[in-house]
């Protein structure tokens, strides 16, 4: 499922036009991304949590040459599903 499919599903479920549903879907994802960029946790009851995880700088190896390289610190967006979602996945 992609953004367009999700917008179509929202449009049919709520009686909105596809254009309005697409704006809503895009707005939700933009709000989650903006909150994550600020370092905030986004918790959606019954769905899960989006949380920023920090990865420290470390040394790695280039697999082609075996040379040691420095891997920069970075931030990643992690997702932890809610119990209801886990139960739905595992039947």
Buried (B, 14 or more C-beta within 10 A) or exposed (E): EEEEEBBBEBBEEEEBEEEBBBEBBEEEEEEBEEBBEEEEEBEEEEEBBBBBEEEEEEEEEEEEEEEEEEEEEEEEEEEEEBEEBEEEEEE
